[in-house]
């Protein structure tokens, strides 16, 4: 970033925060982005661009955490959790850790970060639904000590995910707002989806989800995460995981053709007591006569 651009970014951030401070006396749950000109989506995209310019990595994580953090601010939820299932070497978790610091400071919310992994690479596949013909046990190993040295706030949760999710839900983590699923296997994804069986107060009314391994060869309705999601939906009436088609129209223009924009899902928690509350994401509320 050039010095001139850095000054412009700093000035824009200062102006936005000053506007928020002035507005919060009137509307305490207003987003710090809001200045009368930007809706939720424009504001998230503008701030995404700022954070990318600062060198933050993983566009899908940056955009998702910003989206959830703005909703948290609007709903006056002071803290929330973001989860990564499938840490592997740890680059994604390091990026999620770093950006959660930046977004938390910017929007004045506390963001807890948790990374789930065996710590020893992929477990043995269970059957054909895990697509064993493209992966082997032990793929995607972790160098745990090196990774822990890079983490600031993120916590590693190591072990078989079907075991560690239950232990995690017995703890006191903040409500879950965003989850990245990158476990490769159908069987592992089934275990991770148990997190969405949590009591409603442990989740956001709608949990934003990114699923890797749902696009392209060999993933389909008979294997991998898509099969795991279909079975989850069939077994639940108060929870549902739905694809968000056309998300490329909502993310920054440079991400229009990105794979991640077509890999976004929303886990609906219909039994959440705040499910029907206004979350501040309306694109517009007026269509006046020209």
Protein Blocks (a to p, Z undefined) as FASTA:
>chain_A
ZZklmmmmmmmmmmmmmmmmmmmmmmmmbcfkbgojacfklmmmmmmmmmmmnopahjll
mmmmmmmmmmmmmnopabdcdddehjknommmmmmmmmmmmmmmmnopacddddddehno
paddfblmnopmlbcehiaiacfklmmmmpmklccdedjfklmmmmmmmmmcdcdfbdcd
dehpaklmmmmmmmmmpcfklpcfbdcdddehkgcjfbdfkgcjklmmmmmmmmpckbcc
dddehklmmmcfklmmgmklmmcccdddfkbcklmpcehlafbfcdcdZZ
